[in-house]
Amino acid sequence: MSTQCQGCKQTFIGGNLLRHLRNTKNHACVAYANSIEQPQEISPQITRLLDLLLQSSLTAIPSQEQDKLGAPIAVDSSGDFYGDYNDFNHNDMDIGPSHAPIEVSVGHSTGNLLDLESEGSLFSDDDDSELDEDNWEPLHNDSEHLRSPSPELVFPEGYFEPPLQLPKSRLPPISQSPLICEPHIVHYPDPCAGALIEFQGEIVDEYSQYSHNLKAGLNAWAPFGSKIEWEIARWAKLRGPSSTAFTGLLATDGIGLSYRNANQLNAIIDTLPNIRPKFMHQEVVVQGQVFEMYFRDILECVKSLYSDAEFAEYPKFAPECHFENSQCEDQLYHDMHTGGWWWSTQTTLDTHAGRGRTVIPVLLSSDKTQVTLFRSKAVYPVYMTLGNIPKELRRKPSCRAYVLVGYLPVTSLEHIKNAASWRRSLANLFHTCMWTIMKPLEVAGATGLVIASGDGLRRHGHPIFAAHISDYPEQVLVSCCISGHCPQCTIPRQRIGENTEPHPFHLCSILEALSTVDHGASAFIKACQDANIKPVFEPFWAHLPYSNVYLAITPDILHQLYQGVFKHMKNWVIEAYGAHEIDARCRRLPPNHNVRIFMKGISTLQRVSGMEHAQICSFLIGLIAETPLPGGMSNVRLVCCLRGLLDFLYLSQYPVHLSREESRRIKRAGTLDNFNTEYTERLHINLAKDAVKTMPVRFRRVLGERS
């Protein structure tokens, strides 16, 4: 409840008005305090009204209402248990000791009765002093409630042990090295690696031409007339309504834009420099049936990413070795330029192509995905990115560090009835389409090309196929190995897990086996069987310079760890304890931040995603930590196994690793988060599914039945 002071017209809440009036120095407020202290006389009109109410006759209750209420209570006029009413004398009653009247004074001797509290106020005209709570309660008088003294305890001599003599406390020594420090960087010994070149030539790229025209005096918002036109166009394309609705909006009088409908806006946008190259069309014939593929020039895609102004300050152009300290004891691995592949490739380029070259690692990713809920329509996109861009940018879809290179044909080849021929045709179709896309890299990777980065500086770059990011079925298809075998080494399927000694494929022997295709079908198939690969006529990686596809196959966190290792771990736990017990424990987990509660349990989940497996990882070991197995058996071995696998799962995702950790893949190309298929799976939404929805009907023949 708020009250207003009539002196200063300020509003106060609760009893703050009293504290204000007690401490104020404002004469108007003091006068108002004195006025409300004086008793006000009752007006004659109110007095006459009270007399009439007291002298008026009371209306009797009707008899029917009296019957409902019952007989009135009989009161003995002589008195009650305590005596006769006529003998009552209030002076005889003991109502307790009398107290002295409370003397209330207002500051500065104003005689105001509003000072009901101690000195100090929460609200003051002079300053905002804090409330003094020392005198809110009366002082406690201990003399009125005397207590008996406590007896004195006497202990014999030597009863207590002597106090310990502790050394004087000292502050811990200040660490000379901070917890987070910059790594010690050892650069490539040749300073010409990744160096700039003096390119004397005409401006050829569209961004340079566009920038050159702007410097010549054109409008900064060209081809739009002003900033407001650009803002409206951006809104219409990113967040606006349909083209028909936008055209109706522009038809309103008084808008005054240079474009009057959606078609004119599209024509203006088409005059802007193209960020990504245009798609091309190619037909592929497989045993009399024609299939279509759409793709972009991969060299133009490399140039568009390499010269993107958004990445101008971030790319790496030369290999480096990062160490924890200046003693160079423990080497650090994180981005691709800290791995051994870039260093060795730079050395090979300096030897064969000459000094002053820049390595441009090309990272590919391919995966078939479904785009419709009915009829199982699917697309087969191929994505590309560059290892020069840091992984912090590559893993963000909003940074657009990936380029959609092409759509491969999706078909089950139903017209091929022979099973062996059908399998070989599927593999040959994939490699033929990929060879069409990757063929420009054969010459460019060997001889190099002059390429400008986002800041306009030019270097002599060599785009080299460095890694293929995919799941296991795609790895088998790319490497041409036999399904069920390792796509990176020659260890037989029955001996996988026996030892950790490397048994890599020898690329030279495989290329020799592939070269026997001209010796006849029987000799070609026999040579491929001896090399432990499938008989593919021309793999797309066979002629790529400075590349080894078996070293380009990267570990996959999403499919190999979450969808592979942890999926089996979850099934082991459910089988050991029973689905009913595990589901009941999942429902009883307490709510917590960043922990998803599966109220229906985890045993009945279908098509579990990698994110759901990651959420189950956070509480699975807590479900069984102190729970014995059915039959009273100890769960120590199961918990130890589960904990070890979870530790491996989380440790493998560290963004930085040391050289003391024995991991050849990390030492070669950097940490595993450089090649996580989770990033490319997210690209399916924007670059595949949404793109197919807006694709014209005549181009939808690229869609095929999911095989």
Number of C-alpha atoms within 10 A of each C-alpha: 6 10 14 12 17 13 15 13 11 11 12 17 10 9 11 17 19 20 22 22 26 27 22 20 15 14 11 15 20 19 15 16 26 16 12 12 13 10 7 8 6 8 8 9 8 9 10 10 10 11 10 10 10 9 8 8 8 8 6 7 8 8 9 9 9 12 10 8 9 9 8 8 6 6 8 9 9 9 13 10 5 7 10 12 12 9 8 12 8 8 7 7 8 7 8 6 6 6 6 6 6 7 8 13 15 17 16 11 7 13 14 21 17 20 18 16 16 14 16 17 21 14 20 18 13 10 9 10 12 11 13 13 12 11 11 11 9 7 8 8 8 8 7 7 8 8 8 6 6 6 6 6 5 6 8 6 6 7 7 8 6 7 6 6 6 6 6 5 6 6 5 6 6 7 7 6 8 8 6 6 9 10 15 16 17 14 13 16 10 14 11 15 24 23 18 16 15 8 13 6 6 7 10 8 13 13 19 14 14 15 12 13 14 14 11 9 8 13 13 14 13 16 14 19 14 14 12 12 18 15 11 12 20 12 12 16 15 8 9 13 13 12 14 10 13 16 18 13 14 16 14 10 7 7 10 11 14 13 19 17 18 20 12 13 18 13 11 16 14 10 10 13 13 12 13 17 17 13 14 11 11 11 12 15 10 15 10 8 9 9 18 18 21 20 22 19 19 23 17 15 22 22 19 21 24 23 22 18 14 14 19 15 11 12 15 18 20 23 25 21 19 23 21 16 16 12 8 15 12 16 20 25 25 23 24 28 26 26 24 21 21 23 20 13 18 23 19 13 20 17 10 10 15 12 18 19 26 27 26 26 24 20 20 23 22 25 19 19 19 19 21 13 8 7 11 14 17 24 26 22 23 21 21 22 22 27 23 22 24 19 19 11 15 21 21 14 14 8 12 14 21 24 22 23 28 24 24 25 24 26 18 13 16 9 11 14 9 9 9 9 10 16 13 14 17 18 19 21 20 17 22 18 23 19 19 15 21 20 17 16 22 19 15 18 20 17 18 21 18 14 20 21 19 20 13 14 15 19 23 22 23 26 27 23 24 25 23 25 26 26 21 18 12 17 23 22 19 23 22 22 23 15 15 12 16 18 27 20 15 18 19 11 12 9 8 12 8 8 8 7 7 11 10 14 19 13 16 10 14 17 16 13 22 23 16 18 19 10 9 9 12 10 14 19 19 14 22 24 15 11 21 18 21 21 23 21 17 16 22 22 19 17 16 21 18 16 18 19 23 21 20 22 23 24 23 22 22 22 20 14 22 21 19 14 15 22 16 13 19 19 14 14 20 17 12 15 15 15 17 13 13 20 19 16 17 21 14 13 16 8 9 8 5 8 14 15 18 18 13 12 18 23 15 9 11 7 6 12 13 19 13 16 18 15 15 19 19 13 15 19 18 13 17 18 14 12 15 13 16 11 6 8 9 13 17 15 9 18 18 13 13 19 15 11 16 20 11 12 17 11 12 18 14 12 15 16 22 18 15 10 10 10 13 12 18 27 22 20 27 25 27 21 23 25 27 21 22 18 18 24 16 14 20 22 14 11 16 21 18 12 13 20 12 9 11 10 9 7 11 13 13 20 22 19 14 17 12
